[in-house]
Amino acid sequence: MNVNPEAFRTAAMAQGLGEADLNPDPVLQFQHWYEDAIAQDLPEPNAMSLATVDADGQPYLRTVLLKLYDRAGFVFFTNYDSRKSHQIGTNPRVALLFPWVALARQVHITGSARRISTTDSLRYFATRPRGSQIGAWASPQSRVISSRSLLELEVAAMQRRFAEGEIPLPDFWGGYRVEPTEIEFWQGRDCRLHDRFRYRRAAGADWTVERLAP
């Protein structure tokens, strides 16, 4: 593996992105670019911005981590009592952005977020470090707290509670799968004449590909 993001960026910008370069399946195209980001040792290549909208139409943006993906969608995990979860409950339409700036690449995804099964959430939860499992139980995500010491006291209480054995999945914690309706691949080019391709599909239809002006 030749890890040199600057050289990769220069070569990718010079080569550009043409329709002939694209996989007909946008998830396989994503996998190709995602593996490039991993191979170039980018920090947190699975970090993605998640945009939601509240009941008043106010957008919110935060970074979450992609943990699973397949043709059904892109999965992240969170507290089901968090602000993002309440907003998804009101309006499941969301957007994701993978900002691989060091490689002059972005992937933008729009679609709807749905909870995954408890079984699938449990399967992932069991792989988390024990400290992260404790943290999921201890943190009342998105709620106002008076101090960090209060949070640390709750962590200590959960450590005592689960001192032995496996830590169970909290009933307020689990995954969402973003089921995509559009996936756009953005490749930076010189003079801001970037290459952009958008995959779109209607319900039950095949993906179509369109080139967008930069």
N, C-alpha and C positions, 0 to 999 in steps of 0.2 A: 504494500500500500504506500503510495507516494502522497504524503500529507503536505500539501502546499496550497492553501485556499486562494492565495493571491494569484498563483499561476493558473489554477483551475478557473478562477473568475475571468482572467484575461482571455483564456482559450474559449470559454463558454460565450463570452461577449463577442469574440471575433467570429465564432462559428454560427452563433444565432440559433434560432429554433424555427424549423419549417414544418409544415403539416406532414411531410414524409417522415419526419423524425418521431412523430407521435405514435404511441400505442393506441389502437382503437378503444381500448379499455382505460378510462381515466384512472382507475385505481392502480392498474399496473404501471401507468405512466407516473403516478405519484410514488409508487414503490421505487421506481428507478431513480427519481430525484431524491427521495428520502435516503436511499442507500448512498447516493453521492454525498449528501450532507453528513452522514455518519462517517463515510470514508475519509472526508476532509477534516474530521475531528472537530466539527463545530460544537461549541458549548450548547448543551440542551437542544439538539436538533429536533426533538419532539415537542418543543415549546410552541404553542399556538395561541394566538389571540382569539378570544371568544367574545363576540358581540351579542348582547341581548337587549330587549326593549321592555321597559316597565309599562304598567297599565296606563300611564299618562303620556306615553310616547317618548319618554326620555331614554336615549340609548346609554348603555353601560359597556365598558370594555375591560377585560382583564386577561391575564395569561394563565392558561392551564396546560397540562401535559397530556399529549396523546399517548395512550397506553395500549390500544388495540386498534386495528383497522382491517377491513375486508370489503368485499363488494357491497355488503349491507350498510357500511358507514364507518364513522370515525368515533372512537370511544374515549371519553374522559370520565373521571370519578370526582365526586364531591359530596358535601353534606346536603341532604335533601331539604334542610331548613335554611340553607344559605340564600342570599339575595338572588343569585343567579338562578337557583332552582325555583324560587317563587316566580321570577320573571318568565322562566320557561313554562311554568304551569299556566301562566296567563296567556303567553304567546310563544308557542314552541318554535317559531321561525327564528333562526340564528345564522350567524356567519362566523367562519373560521379563517384565520390568516397564518400561514407559515412564512415568517419574514427572514428568509435565508440571505440577508443583505451581503454577507461576506462572499457569497457566490453569485451575486447579482441575480438572484432568483426569488420569486414569491409564488406561493400557491394560495388561491383564494377559493373558499368553499361556502356555498349557501345551501340551506336545507332546513329540515326540521329535526328537533331533538326529542328523543323518546327514551324513557327509562329502560334499561336492560333488565333481564330477569334477576331475581334474587340469587339464583344459583350461579349465574355468571359473575355477579358482584362478589359473592362469597369466594369463588374460585380465584379472583384477582386479590381480594383482601388477604387471603391466606399467604400470598407471596410477598406482602409488604413487610418491611422491617418491623420488629416488635414496637420500636419507638413510634413509628408512624401509625401503627394500629392503636396505640395508647392515645396518640394525638387526636385521632378521629373521634374517640370517645370523649376526650377532655374538652375540645374546643367547641363552643357554641357559635359556629362560624357566622360571621356578618353581624352578630349582635354587639351592642355596646358593652364594654367591660371597664371597670374602674381602674384596673392596673394590670400589669403583666404578672405581678405576684399572685393575683387571684387565679390567673390561668395556670401558673406553676403549682399552686395548691391543688387545683383540680387534677393536674397531671399526676401529682403524688398520690392523690386519692385513688385514681384509676390504676396506678402501679400496685397499690395495696390490694385493690379489688381483684386484679388479675395477676396476682403474684405467682400463681401456679397454673400450668396447663395452657391450652390454646385460648386466644382471645377471640370471642365471638364477633360476628359481623353486627355492627349497630343497625337497628332497624331504620335509622335516619340517614344512612350513608349508602352510596352505591353509584352506579354508572349511568351515563347517558350515551346514546348512540346518535350522532348527527347523520341523518339519512340525506345524502346530497341530491340536489336537483340541478346544481351548476357547480362546475369545478374549472377554475381558470389557472392556466400556467403562464407565468410572466417571466420572460428572459430579458435581462437588461442588455441594451446595445448602445453603441456610441451615438452621440448627438441626440440622445433621448428618443431615438427611433427604435423603441423596444419591440420585441416580438411578444404578442399576446394571443393565446388560443383558449377559447371557452368551449367546454363540453356542456351540453344541455340535453335534458330529456323530460318528456311529459310522463305521467303515470303509465307504467306498463310499456313504454316505448323504448327504442334503442337510443343510445347516445348519438348526438350530432355534434360536429365540431365546426366552430366559426373562428376566423381570424378577426381580431379587434384592432382598431387603430390605437397607437400608443398614447 
